[in-house]
Amino acid sequence: MSAGLAPRLEVEGASARITLRRPRQANRLTADDLHVLRQLLDEVNANAAVRVLVLVGEGRHFCSGFDLGALGTIDAGARFGELADALEAARPITIARLHGGAYGGAADLALACDFRLGAPAVEMFVPAARIGLHFYAGGLRRFVERLGLSTAKQVLLAGRTLNAQALLACGYLDQLLPDIDTLDAALDALTAELQAMAPLALLPMKQHLNAIAAGRLDALRLQADIETARASADLIEGQAAWAARRSAQFKGC
């Protein structure tokens, strides 16, 4: 286990994984880490073969957010907001593997992902109001859109710590697994399921669902994506596979 290294990207076929590697500091992110993560996202987005991106943390915790000792050196809220917005807009489907703490801005990084799977020890806490930090706009929007206004106020205004059961109940977690081994098995299963989908339908639908939730749907782009999928060889393959009761072999064309 590393003591404190920059985030690492690993790509294998249609799957990519970004690992946060400062376990002794609960994967606290430095200013340099934020820059590296943006670069890694750009690299993933540019790789058309990648359909699923998983975000994980080494050690006992997912991530403890930004290094508070560096708050005076950069606009941490703006930088974190840019990173979370970029993660939300990422081309592949994104999954956060959550265990231990998801604190501060890291709670929003996970929320920016399409799916969140957790183990029983996971908890979420955002101390912004306690330290005098106004949470950034994108994070406020995601908390309200995805968890509802009441939960957003409990977390951001009252500073409540939500445990695993509370996170499942409010919709922050999509799945709560009984232990780490089962969590990893569920993560592998979801990744495989997503990789088996037709990319010309899967990846644009992600973008349009997010746009609908944010009230900014581009109807012309939606129609263009519908027509592209309708005219694709993948649709023909999908229909043939369904009729033959076999697994489809999609090529993204």
C-alpha positions as CSV (number, residue, x, y, z in Angstrom):
1,M,0.0,0.0,0.0
2,S,1.4,3.4,-1.0
3,A,2.0,6.1,1.6
4,G,1.1,9.0,-0.6
5,L,1.1,9.0,-4.4
6,A,-0.7,10.9,-7.1
7,P,-3.9,9.3,-8.5
8,R,-3.3,6.4,-10.9
9,L,-5.2,5.4,-14.1
10,E,-5.4,1.8,-15.2
11,V,-7.2,0.9,-18.5
12,E,-8.1,-2.7,-19.5
13,G,-10.3,-3.0,-22.5
14,A,-13.6,-1.2,-22.1
15,S,-12.9,-0.6,-18.4
16,A,-10.9,2.1,-16.7
17,R,-10.1,2.6,-13.0
18,I,-8.8,5.7,-11.2
19,T,-7.3,5.0,-7.8
20,L,-6.7,7.6,-5.1
21,R,-3.5,6.7,-3.4
22,R,-2.9,8.6,-0.1
23,P,-4.3,6.0,2.3
24,R,-2.4,7.4,5.4
25,Q,-4.3,10.7,4.9
26,A,-7.6,9.0,4.1
27,N,-6.9,9.8,0.4
28,R,-7.0,13.5,1.1
29,L,-6.5,15.4,-2.2
30,T,-3.8,18.0,-2.8
31,A,-4.0,20.8,-5.3
32,D,-1.7,18.7,-7.6
33,D,-4.0,15.7,-7.2
34,L,-7.0,17.8,-8.6
35,H,-4.9,18.7,-11.6
36,V,-3.9,15.1,-12.2
37,L,-7.4,13.9,-11.9
38,R,-8.6,16.3,-14.5
39,Q,-5.8,15.1,-16.8
40,L,-6.8,11.5,-16.2
41,L,-10.4,12.2,-17.0
42,D,-9.4,13.9,-20.2
43,E,-7.3,10.8,-21.1
44,V,-10.3,8.5,-20.4
45,N,-12.7,10.7,-22.4
46,A,-10.3,10.5,-25.4
47,N,-10.2,6.7,-25.3
48,A,-13.3,5.6,-27.3
49,A,-12.8,2.0,-26.2
50,V,-13.6,2.8,-22.5
51,R,-17.2,2.5,-21.6
52,V,-17.0,2.3,-17.8
53,L,-14.8,4.3,-15.4
54,V,-14.5,3.2,-11.7
55,L,-13.3,5.6,-9.0
56,V,-11.8,3.9,-5.9
57,G,-9.6,4.8,-2.9
58,E,-6.8,2.8,-1.3
59,G,-6.9,1.8,2.3
60,R,-9.8,2.3,4.8
61,H,-11.5,5.3,3.3
62,F,-12.7,6.5,-0.1
63,C,-11.6,10.1,0.2
64,S,-11.5,12.8,2.9
65,G,-11.8,15.7,0.4
66,F,-9.4,18.5,-0.1
67,D,-6.3,19.2,2.1
68,L,-7.7,22.0,4.4
69,G,-4.2,23.2,5.1
70,A,-4.0,24.4,1.5
71,L,-7.3,26.3,1.5
72,G,-5.5,29.6,1.5
73,T,-3.3,28.8,-1.5
74,I,-6.0,28.0,-4.1
75,D,-9.8,28.4,-4.5
76,A,-10.5,24.8,-3.5
77,G,-14.2,25.1,-4.0
78,A,-13.8,26.3,-7.6
79,R,-11.2,23.6,-8.4
80,F,-13.2,20.8,-6.8
81,G,-16.3,22.1,-8.5
82,E,-14.6,21.9,-11.9
83,L,-13.4,18.4,-11.2
84,A,-16.8,17.2,-10.0
85,D,-18.6,18.8,-13.0
86,A,-16.0,17.1,-15.4
87,L,-16.6,13.8,-13.7
88,E,-20.4,14.2,-14.0
89,A,-20.0,15.0,-17.7
90,A,-17.5,12.1,-18.4
91,R,-18.2,10.2,-21.6
92,P,-18.1,6.7,-19.9
93,I,-20.5,5.4,-17.3
94,T,-18.9,6.2,-13.9
95,I,-19.1,4.1,-10.7
96,A,-17.8,5.1,-7.2
97,R,-16.6,2.3,-5.0
98,L,-17.3,3.6,-1.5
99,H,-15.9,2.3,1.8
100,G,-15.0,4.2,5.0
101,G,-15.4,8.0,4.7
102,A,-16.5,10.1,1.8
103,Y,-15.9,13.6,3.3
104,G,-16.2,17.2,2.1
105,G,-15.8,17.6,-1.6
106,A,-15.3,13.8,-2.0
107,A,-18.9,13.3,-1.1
108,D,-19.7,15.3,-4.2
109,L,-17.2,13.5,-6.4
110,A,-19.0,10.3,-5.6
111,L,-22.4,12.0,-6.2
112,A,-21.2,13.1,-9.6
113,C,-20.7,9.5,-10.6
114,D,-23.6,7.6,-12.3
115,F,-23.6,4.8,-9.7
116,R,-22.4,4.4,-6.1
117,L,-21.8,1.1,-4.4
118,G,-20.9,0.9,-0.8
119,A,-19.8,-1.3,2.1
120,P,-21.3,-1.1,5.7
121,A,-18.6,1.2,7.1
122,V,-19.2,4.0,4.6
123,E,-20.3,7.4,5.9
124,M,-20.7,10.8,4.4
125,F,-20.0,14.2,6.0
126,V,-19.6,17.7,4.5
127,P,-18.1,20.2,7.1
128,A,-18.2,23.3,4.8
129,A,-20.5,25.4,7.0
130,R,-18.5,24.4,10.1
131,I,-15.3,25.8,8.7
132,G,-16.8,28.9,7.0
133,L,-16.5,27.5,3.4
134,H,-19.4,28.1,1.1
135,F,-20.0,25.0,-1.0
136,Y,-19.6,25.5,-4.7
137,A,-22.6,25.8,-7.2
138,G,-22.3,22.4,-8.9
139,G,-22.2,20.5,-5.6
140,L,-25.2,22.4,-4.3
141,R,-27.1,21.5,-7.5
142,R,-26.1,17.8,-7.4
143,F,-27.2,17.4,-3.8
144,V,-30.6,18.9,-4.4
145,E,-31.2,17.2,-7.8
146,R,-30.0,13.7,-6.7
147,L,-30.9,13.6,-3.0
148,G,-33.6,16.2,-2.6
149,L,-33.7,19.5,-0.8
150,S,-34.4,18.1,2.7
151,T,-31.4,15.8,2.6
152,A,-29.2,18.5,1.0
153,K,-30.0,20.8,4.0
154,Q,-29.3,18.0,6.5
155,V,-25.9,17.4,5.0
156,L,-24.8,20.9,4.0
157,L,-26.5,23.2,6.6
158,A,-26.9,21.0,9.7
159,G,-23.6,19.1,9.0
160,R,-25.2,15.7,9.7
161,T,-23.1,12.6,9.2
162,L,-25.0,10.0,7.2
163,N,-24.2,6.3,7.8
164,A,-24.5,3.5,5.3
165,Q,-28.2,2.8,6.0
166,A,-29.1,6.5,5.7
167,L,-27.1,6.8,2.5
168,L,-29.0,3.9,1.0
169,A,-32.4,5.3,2.2
170,C,-31.8,8.8,0.7
171,G,-30.6,7.4,-2.7
172,Y,-26.9,8.3,-2.3
173,L,-26.0,4.6,-2.5
174,D,-27.4,2.5,-5.3
175,Q,-26.3,-0.7,-3.5
176,L,-25.2,-1.4,0.0
177,L,-23.2,-4.7,0.2
178,P,-22.4,-6.7,3.4
179,D,-18.6,-6.6,3.1
180,I,-15.7,-5.6,0.9
181,D,-15.5,-8.9,-1.0
182,T,-19.2,-8.7,-1.9
183,L,-18.8,-5.0,-2.8
184,D,-16.0,-5.9,-5.2
185,A,-18.0,-8.7,-6.7
186,A,-21.0,-6.4,-7.2
187,L,-18.7,-3.8,-8.7
188,D,-17.4,-6.3,-11.2
189,A,-20.9,-7.5,-12.0
190,L,-22.2,-4.0,-12.7
191,T,-19.1,-3.2,-14.8
192,A,-19.7,-6.3,-16.9
193,E,-23.4,-5.5,-17.3
194,L,-22.6,-2.0,-18.5
195,Q,-19.9,-3.2,-20.9
196,A,-22.4,-5.6,-22.5
197,M,-24.7,-2.7,-23.4
198,A,-24.8,-1.1,-26.8
199,P,-22.6,2.0,-26.5
200,L,-24.5,4.0,-29.1
201,A,-27.5,3.8,-26.9
202,L,-25.9,3.6,-23.4
203,L,-23.5,6.5,-23.5
204,P,-25.7,9.1,-25.1
205,M,-28.6,8.2,-22.8
206,K,-26.4,8.9,-19.8
207,Q,-25.8,12.4,-21.1
208,H,-29.4,13.1,-21.9
209,L,-30.7,11.8,-18.5
210,N,-28.3,14.1,-16.8
211,A,-29.4,17.0,-19.0
212,I,-33.1,16.3,-18.3
213,A,-32.4,16.2,-14.5
214,A,-30.6,19.6,-14.8
215,G,-33.3,21.1,-17.0
216,R,-31.0,21.6,-20.0
217,L,-32.0,19.0,-22.5
218,D,-30.8,19.6,-26.0
219,A,-33.7,18.2,-28.1
220,L,-31.9,18.4,-31.4
221,R,-28.9,16.4,-30.0
222,L,-31.2,13.9,-28.4
223,Q,-33.0,13.3,-31.7
224,A,-29.7,13.0,-33.6
225,D,-28.5,10.3,-31.1
226,I,-31.8,8.5,-31.4
227,E,-31.5,8.4,-35.2
228,T,-27.8,7.3,-35.0
229,A,-28.8,4.3,-32.8
230,R,-31.8,3.5,-35.0
231,A,-29.5,3.3,-38.1
232,S,-26.7,1.3,-36.4
233,A,-25.5,-2.2,-37.0
234,D,-25.6,-2.6,-33.3
235,L,-29.4,-2.3,-33.3
236,I,-29.6,-5.1,-35.9
237,E,-27.2,-7.2,-33.8
238,G,-29.2,-6.5,-30.7
239,Q,-32.5,-7.6,-32.3
240,A,-30.9,-10.7,-33.7
241,A,-29.4,-11.6,-30.4
242,W,-32.6,-11.1,-28.5
243,A,-34.5,-13.3,-31.0
244,A,-31.8,-16.0,-30.8
245,R,-31.6,-15.7,-27.0
246,R,-27.9,-15.2,-27.1
247,S,-25.6,-12.4,-25.9
248,A,-25.2,-9.5,-28.3
249,Q,-21.8,-8.5,-29.6
250,F,-21.9,-4.8,-30.0
251,K,-19.2,-2.9,-31.9
252,G,-20.4,0.7,-31.5
253,C,-21.4,1.3,-35.1
